[in-house]
Structure formats: structure tokens, C-alpha cells
């Protein structure tokens, strides 16, 4: 029973895309893999008749890839309709998100799987409530962290700041993924080279831009061997 916490350098850098690929790669190793999306926004009403509730597309994709059938409310405990920062969406409906609720849900999933892949929302320091961020959740869970870098202008500083903050909290940066999120990006090779020299963590893969790529194709671009020891050891360096 172990896990990975997937974060990104920003919103819209392809965290779900990479999380699905990581899940597929772990499943190819014969592991029972489940997922969790603790907090989501931009949700729509879904579910079966008599169980209508807000559902998030990213969370549904993670659920579909999971080796187990996990109740949606456990996989995604906090779901909000507006596509805005989750803590602001929560304030608008008088909800206070709590880390202990998220920890209990994750523990329930973790108890059933070999590995649980937890995908954050936005970047590393997205607020959960007035005092805590998703980084605090990552610390509470203690999982190794995978950083998804959307390769574009500004990604070097964003990635290095994220890595510094991850390590400052006593967590292991188990690896990073260079996700090519646009065909219009410039200096892609130079950006990846600069990050490879500076991040001091394994480059798990370079994922080319492909709007139609499924989990299996993404998995083919990833080398998860460096992750396996980190998952077994937990999140502390």
C-alpha cells in the first residue's frame, strides 16, 4: 500500500494526462492501481438516477482507469461547479474543505490498492482553505511527488520553485515529466535540458503533444523504474 502525489507547475499543464499514463504504466507492472482527485472545480451534474451529484471530467477519467471501483464521493470528496480556484468556489457555497476528510478518503482507497495516484488541482500551492494548501495535504499523506512540467515559456522558474518547495516540506521529488502541451512552444529542447541540469530528480519521460493520446500511449513515453523504489520507501527523502 503506497502512493504518488501528482502536481504540476501550473493549471492546464496536463496533470491528468500524465496521471493516467502513470496509472497505466504501474498496471503494466502487475500492480492494482487506484486514483484520487481530492479537490476539483468546473464540475457538472452527473451520476446515476437517484445519485445525481457534481462530477469532474478529470476525476471520471481517473476513475475509469482505476483497477478498482471506488465510489465517486471517495475518489473526489470536494467537487464544485464553477471553473475557478477551488477554495473560492468552496467559499461561494459556504463549504470549508478539510484535510482530515481528504486524508480519510485517501486511506480508504489506499487500503484497497497496491498504489494510489493522487492528482492535485492547479499547481503545488493551491489553497484548500484559509490556512492550508494542497502542499499540506501532500505532507499529510507523505507520498513521493511527481512534478508535471508544461513545457512553455516560464516553465523553468515555475518548476524550480515547485521543486524547492516540495523538498522544503521534507518530501521526495520522485521524478518529473516534460509534457509538451503545445506545438507552438519555442526552445523546447533548451528548456528540457536546463531543467534536466537543475531539478536534481529523474526525468521520467518526455511526452509529445498529442490531443488524442490515451493512457497506454502516454505510458509508453514514461520510464517509471525510478518511481518504484520511491513508492516502496514512502515520501520522505
C-alpha positions as CSV (number, residue, x, y, z in Angstrom):
1,X,0.0,0.0,0.0
2,X,1.7,3.2,-1.2
3,X,1.0,6.2,-3.3
4,X,2.2,9.0,-5.6
5,X,1.2,12.7,-5.4
6,X,1.0,14.2,-8.9
7,X,1.3,18.0,-9.0
8,X,2.1,20.5,-11.8
9,X,3.9,23.7,-12.5
10,X,0.5,25.4,-13.1
11,X,-3.0,24.7,-14.1
12,X,-3.6,23.2,-17.6
13,X,-0.2,21.5,-17.8
14,X,-1.6,18.0,-18.3
15,X,-1.6,16.5,-14.8
16,X,-4.5,14.2,-15.6
17,X,-3.0,13.1,-18.9
18,X,0.3,12.2,-17.1
19,X,-1.5,10.7,-14.1
20,X,-3.4,8.4,-16.4
21,X,-0.2,7.4,-18.1
22,X,1.5,6.7,-14.7
23,X,-1.5,4.5,-13.7
24,X,-1.3,2.5,-16.9
25,X,2.4,2.1,-16.6
26,X,2.0,0.8,-13.0
27,X,-0.8,-1.5,-14.1
28,X,1.5,-2.9,-16.7
29,X,3.8,-3.9,-13.9
30,X,1.0,-6.0,-12.4
31,X,0.0,-3.6,-9.7
32,X,-3.5,-2.8,-8.5
33,X,-3.7,0.9,-9.0
34,X,-6.4,3.3,-7.8
35,X,-6.7,7.1,-8.1
36,X,-7.9,10.1,-6.2
37,X,-8.8,13.7,-7.1
38,X,-9.2,15.3,-3.7
39,X,-10.5,18.7,-5.0
40,X,-12.0,19.7,-8.3
41,X,-13.8,22.6,-9.9
42,X,-15.6,23.0,-13.2
43,X,-17.9,20.1,-12.5
44,X,-21.3,19.2,-14.0
45,X,-24.2,17.2,-12.7
46,X,-23.8,13.5,-13.4
47,X,-24.2,10.1,-11.8
48,X,-27.0,7.6,-11.9
49,X,-30.7,8.2,-11.4
50,X,-31.2,8.9,-7.7
51,X,-27.5,9.7,-7.2
52,X,-27.1,12.9,-9.1
53,X,-24.1,15.0,-7.9
54,X,-21.4,17.2,-9.3
55,X,-18.8,15.2,-11.3
56,X,-15.5,16.3,-12.7
57,X,-14.3,15.1,-16.1
58,X,-10.7,14.6,-14.9
59,X,-11.9,12.6,-11.9
60,X,-14.1,10.5,-14.1
61,X,-11.1,9.7,-16.3
62,X,-9.1,8.6,-13.3
63,X,-12.0,6.5,-12.1
64,X,-12.2,4.8,-15.5
65,X,-8.5,4.0,-15.5
66,X,-8.6,2.6,-11.9
67,X,-8.1,-1.1,-11.2
68,X,-10.9,-0.8,-8.6
69,X,-14.4,0.5,-8.5
70,X,-14.2,3.4,-6.0
71,X,-17.3,5.4,-5.0
72,X,-17.2,8.8,-6.7
73,X,-17.5,10.8,-3.5
74,X,-14.5,8.9,-2.1
75,X,-12.4,9.5,-5.2
76,X,-13.4,13.2,-5.4
77,X,-14.6,14.3,-2.0
78,X,-14.9,18.0,-2.9
79,X,-16.4,18.9,-6.3
80,X,-17.5,22.4,-7.2
81,X,-19.4,23.7,-10.3
82,X,-17.6,27.0,-11.2
83,X,-14.3,26.6,-13.0
84,X,-12.5,28.8,-10.6
85,X,-9.9,28.3,-7.8
86,X,-11.4,25.5,-5.6
87,X,-11.1,27.5,-2.3
88,X,-13.0,30.4,-3.9
89,X,-15.7,28.0,-5.3
90,X,-16.0,26.5,-1.8
91,X,-16.5,29.9,-0.2
92,X,-19.3,30.7,-2.6
93,X,-21.3,27.7,-1.3
94,X,-20.2,28.1,2.3
95,X,-18.1,24.9,2.4
96,X,-14.9,24.6,4.3
97,X,-12.6,22.0,2.8
98,X,-10.8,19.9,5.5
99,X,-7.6,18.0,5.2
100,X,-8.8,15.3,7.6
101,X,-11.7,14.5,5.3
102,X,-9.3,14.1,2.4
103,X,-6.9,12.0,4.4
104,X,-9.7,9.6,5.4
105,X,-10.8,9.2,1.9
106,X,-7.3,8.5,0.7
107,X,-6.7,6.0,3.4
108,X,-9.9,4.2,2.4
109,X,-8.6,3.9,-1.2
110,X,-5.1,3.1,-0.2
111,X,-6.2,0.2,1.9
112,X,-7.6,-1.5,-1.2
113,X,-4.8,-0.9,-3.8
114,X,-1.1,-1.5,-4.2
115,X,-0.7,2.1,-5.3
116,X,-3.0,5.2,-5.2
117,X,-2.2,8.0,-7.6
118,X,-3.4,11.3,-6.1
119,X,-3.8,14.2,-8.6
120,X,-3.7,17.7,-7.2
121,X,-5.5,20.7,-8.6
122,X,-3.7,23.5,-10.4
123,X,-0.2,24.0,-9.0
124,X,1.6,23.0,-5.9
125,X,0.4,25.7,-3.5
126,X,-3.3,25.9,-4.5
127,X,-5.3,26.8,-1.3
128,X,-7.6,24.3,0.3
129,X,-9.0,26.7,2.9
130,X,-7.9,29.9,4.7
131,X,-4.8,28.2,6.3
132,X,-3.9,25.2,4.2
133,X,-2.9,24.3,0.7
134,X,-2.7,21.1,-1.4
135,X,1.0,21.0,-0.4
136,X,-0.1,20.5,3.2
137,X,-2.3,17.6,2.0
138,X,0.8,16.1,0.3
139,X,2.7,16.3,3.5
140,X,-0.1,14.7,5.5
141,X,-0.2,11.8,3.0
142,X,3.6,11.5,2.9
143,X,3.6,10.3,-0.7
144,X,6.5,10.9,-3.1
145,X,5.8,13.7,-5.6
146,X,5.8,13.6,-9.4
147,X,6.0,17.1,-10.9
148,X,4.4,17.6,-14.3
149,X,6.1,20.4,-16.2
150,X,4.2,22.0,-19.0
151,X,7.0,22.9,-21.4
152,X,6.4,26.5,-22.3
153,X,7.8,30.0,-21.6
154,X,8.3,30.4,-17.9
155,X,8.3,26.7,-17.0
156,X,11.9,26.7,-15.8
157,X,11.3,29.1,-12.9
158,X,7.9,27.5,-12.1
159,X,9.5,24.1,-12.0
160,X,12.4,25.1,-9.9
161,X,10.3,27.0,-7.4
162,X,7.9,24.0,-7.1
163,X,10.8,21.6,-6.6
164,X,12.3,23.8,-3.9
165,X,9.0,24.0,-2.1
166,X,8.4,20.2,-2.3
167,X,11.8,19.5,-0.8
168,X,11.5,22.2,1.8
169,X,8.4,20.3,3.2
170,X,10.5,17.2,3.6
171,X,9.0,15.3,0.7
172,X,10.7,13.3,-2.0
173,X,10.6,14.7,-5.6
174,X,10.5,11.2,-7.1
175,X,10.7,12.5,-10.7
176,X,9.4,14.9,-13.2
177,X,7.7,14.7,-16.6
178,X,8.3,17.1,-19.5
179,X,4.9,17.4,-21.0
180,X,4.8,19.1,-24.4
181,X,1.5,20.9,-24.2
182,X,1.6,22.8,-27.4
183,X,3.0,22.6,-30.9
184,X,3.7,26.3,-30.8
185,X,6.2,26.2,-27.9
186,X,9.7,27.5,-28.6
187,X,13.1,26.4,-27.3
188,X,11.6,23.1,-26.1
189,X,15.0,21.3,-26.2
190,X,16.7,24.1,-24.4
191,X,14.1,24.2,-21.7
192,X,14.2,20.5,-21.1
193,X,18.0,20.5,-21.0
194,X,18.0,23.3,-18.5
195,X,15.5,21.5,-16.2
196,X,17.4,18.2,-16.5
197,X,20.6,20.0,-15.3
198,X,18.8,21.8,-12.4
199,X,15.9,19.7,-11.0
200,X,18.0,17.0,-9.3
201,X,15.3,14.4,-9.9
202,X,14.8,11.7,-12.6
203,X,13.3,12.8,-15.8
204,X,10.5,10.1,-16.1
205,X,9.7,10.9,-19.7
206,X,9.2,13.5,-22.4
207,X,5.6,13.3,-23.6
208,X,5.0,14.7,-27.1
209,X,1.9,16.8,-27.8
210,X,-1.0,14.6,-28.8
211,X,-4.5,15.7,-28.1
212,X,-5.8,12.2,-28.7
213,X,-3.3,10.2,-26.7
214,X,-4.8,7.6,-24.4
215,X,-3.2,6.3,-21.2
216,X,-1.4,3.4,-22.8
217,X,0.3,5.7,-25.4
218,X,1.3,8.1,-22.6
219,X,2.6,5.2,-20.6
220,X,4.9,4.3,-23.5
221,X,6.6,7.6,-23.1
222,X,7.3,7.1,-19.4
223,X,10.0,5.3,-17.5
224,X,8.6,4.5,-14.1
225,X,11.5,2.4,-12.9
226,X,12.9,5.3,-10.7
227,X,9.4,5.6,-9.1
228,X,9.1,2.1,-7.9
229,X,11.8,2.4,-5.1
230,X,10.3,5.8,-4.1
231,X,6.8,4.3,-3.8
232,X,8.1,1.5,-1.7
233,X,10.1,3.8,0.6
234,X,7.4,6.5,1.0
235,X,7.7,10.2,0.5
236,X,10.5,11.3,2.9
237,X,13.9,11.8,1.4
